[in-house]
Amino acid sequence: MLSLEVEHLTKSYNRRTVLSELSFIHSEGILGISGANGSGKSTLMKCLAFLARGNKGSITWKDGNSMLNKEEVRSKIGYAAPYINLYDELTISENLEFITEVSGLDQDPAKIADLVSFVQMEGFEDQLFKQLSTGQQQRIKIATALIRDPDILFLDEPGSNLDEKGHELVSKVVAGYKAQDRLVIIASNDPKEIALCDNVVNLTSFE
């Protein structure tokens, strides 16, 4: 079982403190990170995924009793966020094929087709990413996060720009991961998304 322990994590940018002495433990169910805009939700997500480094404190991931290093954690992660963009000049299929390649996975057209269908974008496979609406782009970002079938799924503002069916998709993804006892971490200020979580870390803005 994967588990996470954060101890006294502090993160500052120049003179602005974003996270201060944050500590929590999470091992089962869905972890939510809530807070107003500017409270550090995305910063915490990046730190947990080792995409950013804290100024102080520690982040420890374990698989059972075995501690995981940064590379091992990163190999288990799928990450969807508004600030992670795909290639505008590539089609949906080409973007997913590229992510498959750089992830070291075998190309599987059937898997990509199933994933496109799962995120409700069937029929748009040959559409350039830049030609999609923001909601459609968000669906494809979720697809790229799922393509590696990750053990740890990071969803930063997953319902951003999504319609009702899109929000249902997010709920379906989260429920599926929970049923398989895999970890999902959701950063959001949407009460409906936070309601999907079993454990919630509430952040306070230092602005």
C-alpha positions in Angstrom: 0.0 0.0 0.0 1.3 3.4 -0.9 1.5 6.0 1.8 2.5 9.7 2.1 3.9 11.6 5.0 4.6 15.3 5.0 6.5 16.9 7.9 6.9 20.6 8.5 6.9 21.5 4.8 7.6 25.1 4.1 7.8 26.7 0.6 8.5 30.3 -0.2 9.0 32.2 -3.4 11.3 35.2 -2.8 9.7 36.8 0.3 6.3 35.2 -0.2 5.5 32.2 2.0 3.1 29.8 0.2 3.3 26.8 2.6 4.3 27.0 6.2 5.2 24.1 8.6 2.6 21.8 6.9 2.4 18.3 8.2 0.0 15.5 7.4 -0.2 11.7 6.7 -2.2 10.0 4.0 -2.4 6.3 3.2 -6.0 5.3 2.1 -8.7 6.8 0.0 -8.7 10.1 -1.8 -6.7 13.0 -0.6 -8.1 16.5 -1.1 -6.2 19.8 -1.0 -8.6 22.7 -0.6 -8.1 26.4 -0.2 -8.8 29.7 -1.8 -6.9 30.9 -4.9 -3.3 31.7 -3.8 -3.4 29.4 -0.8 -0.7 27.1 -2.4 -2.7 24.1 -3.7 -0.8 23.8 -6.9 2.5 24.4 -5.1 1.8 21.6 -2.7 0.8 19.3 -5.6 4.1 20.0 -7.3 6.1 19.4 -4.1 4.3 16.1 -3.5 5.1 15.0 -7.1 8.7 16.2 -6.7 8.2 18.8 -9.4 9.1 21.5 -7.0 11.3 21.5 -3.9 10.3 22.8 -0.5 12.6 25.2 1.4 12.2 23.2 4.6 10.6 19.9 5.8 10.3 16.5 4.2 8.0 14.5 2.0 8.2 10.7 2.3 6.5 8.2 0.0 6.4 4.5 1.0 5.2 1.3 -0.7 4.4 -0.8 2.3 7.5 -0.4 4.6 9.8 0.4 1.7 10.7 4.1 1.2 10.5 5.3 -2.5 13.0 7.6 -4.0 12.0 10.5 -6.3 12.5 8.5 -9.5 10.3 5.7 -8.2 7.6 8.1 -7.2 7.7 9.9 -10.5 7.4 6.5 -12.4 4.1 5.9 -10.6 2.5 9.3 -11.2 -0.1 10.6 -13.6 -0.6 14.4 -13.5 -3.3 16.6 -14.9 -3.3 20.4 -14.3 -4.2 23.6 -16.1 -0.5 24.6 -16.3 0.6 21.3 -18.0 -0.1 21.8 -21.7 0.1 19.5 -24.7 1.3 20.3 -28.2 -1.0 22.7 -30.1 0.2 21.5 -33.5 -0.5 17.8 -32.8 -3.8 16.1 -33.0 -5.3 14.4 -30.0 -4.1 11.0 -31.2 -0.6 12.3 -31.9 -0.4 13.9 -28.5 -1.4 10.6 -26.8 1.0 8.6 -29.0 3.8 11.0 -28.0 3.0 10.7 -24.3 3.0 6.9 -24.7 6.4 7.0 -26.4 8.1 9.3 -23.9 6.7 7.2 -21.1 8.5 4.1 -22.5 5.2 2.3 -23.2 4.4 0.2 -26.3 2.2 1.9 -28.8 -1.3 0.4 -28.5 -3.8 2.1 -30.9 -6.7 0.2 -29.2 -5.7 1.5 -25.8 -5.6 5.1 -27.1 -8.9 4.7 -28.8 -10.5 3.4 -25.6 -9.0 6.2 -23.6 -10.3 8.8 -26.0 -13.7 7.3 -25.8 -13.5 7.1 -22.0 -12.9 10.9 -21.8 -15.9 11.4 -24.1 -13.8 12.7 -27.1 -14.6 10.0 -29.6 -14.7 11.4 -33.1 -12.1 14.2 -32.3 -9.0 12.0 -32.7 -7.7 13.9 -35.7 -8.5 17.4 -34.3 -5.5 19.6 -33.5 -5.2 20.3 -29.8 -5.2 24.1 -30.3 -8.6 23.8 -32.1 -10.3 22.3 -29.1 -12.4 24.2 -26.6 -10.9 24.6 -23.1 -13.3 22.0 -21.8 -12.2 19.5 -24.5 -8.6 20.2 -23.9 -9.2 19.5 -20.2 -10.6 16.1 -21.1 -7.5 15.3 -23.1 -5.3 16.4 -20.3 -7.1 13.9 -18.0 -6.5 11.3 -20.7 -2.8 11.9 -20.8 -2.7 11.6 -17.0 -4.3 8.1 -17.3 -2.4 6.8 -20.2 0.3 5.2 -18.0 -2.3 3.6 -15.8 -0.6 5.3 -12.8 -0.7 4.2 -9.2 -0.8 7.8 -8.0 -3.1 10.2 -9.9 -2.7 14.0 -9.4 -5.7 16.1 -10.4 -5.2 19.8 -10.1 -8.5 21.6 -10.6 -9.8 18.7 -12.7 -13.2 20.1 -13.3 -11.8 23.3 -14.7 -13.9 24.4 -17.8 -15.8 21.1 -17.8 -19.6 20.8 -18.3 -21.9 18.5 -16.2 -20.8 15.4 -18.1 -17.2 16.4 -17.6 -17.7 16.6 -13.9 -19.3 13.2 -14.0 -16.2 12.0 -15.8 -14.0 13.3 -13.0 -16.2 11.5 -10.4 -16.0 8.3 -12.4 -12.2 8.4 -12.6 -11.9 9.0 -8.9 -14.4 6.3 -8.0 -12.5 3.8 -10.2 -9.2 4.6 -8.5 -10.7 4.3 -5.1 -12.3 0.9 -6.0 -8.8 -0.3 -6.9 -7.2 1.1 -3.7 -5.0 3.4 -5.6 -4.2 7.0 -4.6 -5.8 10.1 -6.0 -4.8 13.6 -4.9 -7.2 16.4 -5.9 -6.5 20.1 -5.5 -9.6 22.1 -5.8 -11.8 24.9 -4.4 -14.9 23.2 -5.8 -17.0 21.8 -2.9 -18.3 19.0 -5.1 -14.8 17.8 -5.9 -13.6 18.1 -2.3 -16.7 16.0 -1.4 -15.2 13.1 -3.3 -12.2 13.0 -0.9 -11.8 10.9 2.2 -9.1 13.1 3.8 -8.7 16.9 3.2 -5.8 19.2 3.8 -7.1 22.8 4.1 -4.6 25.5 3.2 -4.6 29.1 4.3 -3.4 31.9 2.1 -0.4 33.9 3.4 -1.1 36.8 1.0 
